[in-house]
Amino acid sequence: MSDACFQQSTVLQPGWRKHRVKIHLPDRDLAPGVAWNEALRRSMAISIAGFFVPNLLAEFGATPQLHQSFHFLPGVCGAAGACLASLALFMGYYHRNQTQGALLAVCAFTLPYCATWLWFRLTHPTQSAGLMQLCGPTAMIAIAVYGFLMWWHAQQSSLTIENLLTQVNEDDYGMPVSRWQQQIVRVSTAIGFILILLALVSALASRN
């Protein structure tokens, strides 16, 4: 089968030769910026399960609720933790450093939950608390962990953050090309956003 049968992406790295990457190659054959985007796309998909599974476990009493009036919070922490933990594992595999990747994944998965739990113990939010007060700790931890993982990935790749960001922004590997592919991505994104929004609204309505 000829190379024309495969979608290809030309990647140029500082000090490295120009080469072509095929979609059937493993992640380790991708350039750092391309590998980051590919891992992030997979991690975002995994975060959907990270939202619903902790909520189900908390509803059935398998895991404790963070707040008795806000039953969606384990899902928020789970989605952030699952996304970041998956990203750490993918990057650990990419750099052939699974030990550090696993350690970072454990920290990334537990920190959103622990930070929210500690914040609630210190502030004791009431039933009228807003989403910013409820989800703020998770959001701040997620941003900090995401930035640290990107810095770690850049260090492992012998790149500066600026060079890595340039690769990430210029990468079009794996992006939908045809119109029908783009429409499927838009519809799937809209459905996922609506489902999460309905779950949040339902959880907020159930406390009243």
C-alpha positions in Angstrom: 0.0 0.0 0.0 1.4 3.4 -0.9 2.1 6.2 1.5 -0.7 8.2 -0.2 -3.2 5.9 1.5 -2.2 7.4 4.9 -2.8 10.8 6.3 0.5 12.4 7.0 1.8 15.4 9.0 5.2 17.0 8.4 6.9 17.9 11.7 10.0 20.1 12.1 11.8 20.1 15.4 14.8 22.3 16.4 18.0 20.5 15.5 16.2 17.5 14.2 15.8 16.3 10.6 12.5 16.8 8.8 10.4 13.7 8.8 6.9 12.5 8.0 4.7 11.0 10.7 1.9 8.6 9.8 -1.2 8.2 11.9 -0.6 4.5 12.4 2.7 5.1 14.2 2.8 5.0 18.0 2.9 8.2 20.1 6.7 7.9 20.7 7.3 8.6 17.0 5.5 12.0 17.2 7.2 15.3 17.7 6.7 16.7 21.3 4.1 19.3 20.4 2.1 16.8 18.3 2.3 14.1 21.0 1.0 16.6 23.6 -2.0 17.5 21.5 -2.7 13.8 20.8 -2.5 12.9 24.5 -4.7 15.8 25.4 -7.4 14.8 23.0 -7.4 11.3 24.4 -7.4 12.6 27.9 -10.4 14.8 27.2 -12.3 11.8 26.1 -11.4 9.9 29.3 -12.5 12.8 31.4 -16.1 12.1 30.4 -16.0 8.8 32.3 -14.1 10.7 35.0 -17.2 12.9 35.4 -19.9 10.3 35.5 -18.3 7.4 37.3 -17.4 9.2 40.6 -20.9 10.7 40.7 -22.4 7.2 40.4 -20.1 5.8 43.1 -20.9 8.7 45.4 -24.7 8.3 44.9 -24.5 4.6 45.8 -22.3 5.4 48.8 -19.1 3.8 47.5 -17.3 7.1 47.9 -18.1 10.0 50.3 -19.9 13.1 49.1 -17.8 16.3 49.3 -21.0 18.2 50.2 -24.4 16.8 50.9 -26.1 19.6 49.0 -24.0 19.4 45.8 -23.8 15.9 44.5 -22.1 16.8 41.3 -18.8 17.8 42.9 -17.2 14.3 42.9 -17.8 14.3 39.1 -16.1 17.7 38.7 -13.1 16.6 40.6 -13.1 13.2 38.8 -13.2 14.8 35.4 -10.3 17.1 36.1 -8.3 14.3 37.8 -9.0 11.7 35.1 -8.0 14.1 32.3 -4.8 15.2 34.0 -3.8 11.7 35.2 -4.3 10.3 31.7 -2.2 13.2 30.3 0.6 12.3 32.8 0.5 8.6 31.9 0.5 9.3 28.1 3.5 11.7 28.5 5.3 9.2 30.8 4.9 6.5 28.1 6.0 9.0 25.4 9.2 9.7 27.2 9.8 6.1 28.3 9.6 7.3 31.9 6.6 5.4 33.2 7.6 5.7 36.8 7.5 9.5 36.9 4.4 9.4 34.7 2.6 7.2 37.2 3.7 9.3 40.2 2.5 12.4 38.5 -0.8 10.7 37.5 -1.5 9.7 41.1 -0.9 13.3 42.2 -2.9 14.8 39.4 -5.9 12.5 40.1 -6.0 13.0 43.8 -5.2 16.7 44.1 -8.5 18.2 42.8 -10.5 16.1 45.2 -8.2 16.8 48.2 -8.1 20.5 47.5 -11.9 20.7 47.2 -12.3 18.7 50.4 -9.8 20.9 52.3 -11.4 24.1 51.0 -14.9 22.9 52.2 -13.5 22.1 55.6 -12.1 25.5 55.9 -14.9 27.6 54.4 -18.0 25.5 55.1 -20.0 26.7 52.0 -23.7 27.1 52.4 -26.5 25.8 50.1 -26.5 29.2 48.4 -22.8 29.0 47.4 -22.1 29.7 43.7 -20.3 27.5 41.3 -17.1 29.6 41.6 -16.9 28.9 45.3 -17.7 25.3 44.7 -15.5 24.5 41.7 -12.8 27.2 42.2 -10.3 24.9 44.0 -10.6 22.2 41.4 -10.1 24.8 38.6 -7.1 26.3 40.2 -5.5 23.0 40.9 -6.2 21.8 37.3 -4.6 24.9 35.8 -1.5 24.5 38.1 -1.1 20.7 37.3 -1.6 21.3 33.6 1.1 23.9 33.6 3.5 21.7 35.5 2.9 18.8 33.2 3.6 21.0 30.2 6.8 22.2 31.8 7.8 18.6 32.6 7.1 17.5 29.0 9.2 20.4 27.7 12.1 19.6 30.0 12.0 15.9 29.0 11.9 16.9 25.3 14.9 19.4 25.7 12.6 22.2 24.6 11.7 25.6 26.1 8.1 26.3 26.9 8.0 28.8 24.1 9.2 26.2 21.5 6.8 23.6 22.8 3.9 26.1 22.6 4.9 26.9 19.1 4.7 23.3 18.1 1.4 22.8 19.9 -0.2 25.8 18.2 1.1 24.9 14.7 0.1 21.3 14.9 -2.8 20.0 12.8 -2.1 16.3 13.3 -5.3 14.2 13.8 -7.6 17.2 13.2 -10.7 16.6 11.1 -10.1 17.5 7.5 -13.3 16.8 5.6 -16.6 18.6 6.2 -18.4 15.6 7.6 -15.6 14.9 10.1 -15.7 18.5 11.3 -19.5 18.2 11.7 -19.2 15.1 13.7 -16.7 16.7 16.0 -19.0 19.8 16.5 -22.0 17.6 17.2 -20.2 15.3 19.6 -18.8 18.3 21.5 -22.2 20.0 21.7 -23.8 16.7 23.0 -21.1 16.3 25.6 -21.4 19.9 26.8 -25.2 19.6 27.0 -25.0 16.4 29.0 -22.6 17.8 31.5 -24.6 21.0 31.7 -27.9 19.0 32.3 -26.1 17.0 35.0 -25.0 20.2 36.8 -28.4 21.8 36.5 -30.1 18.6 37.8 -27.7 18.4 40.7 -28.3 22.1 41.6 -32.1 21.7 41.3 -32.1 18.6 43.5 -30.7 20.4 46.5 -33.8 22.7 46.6 
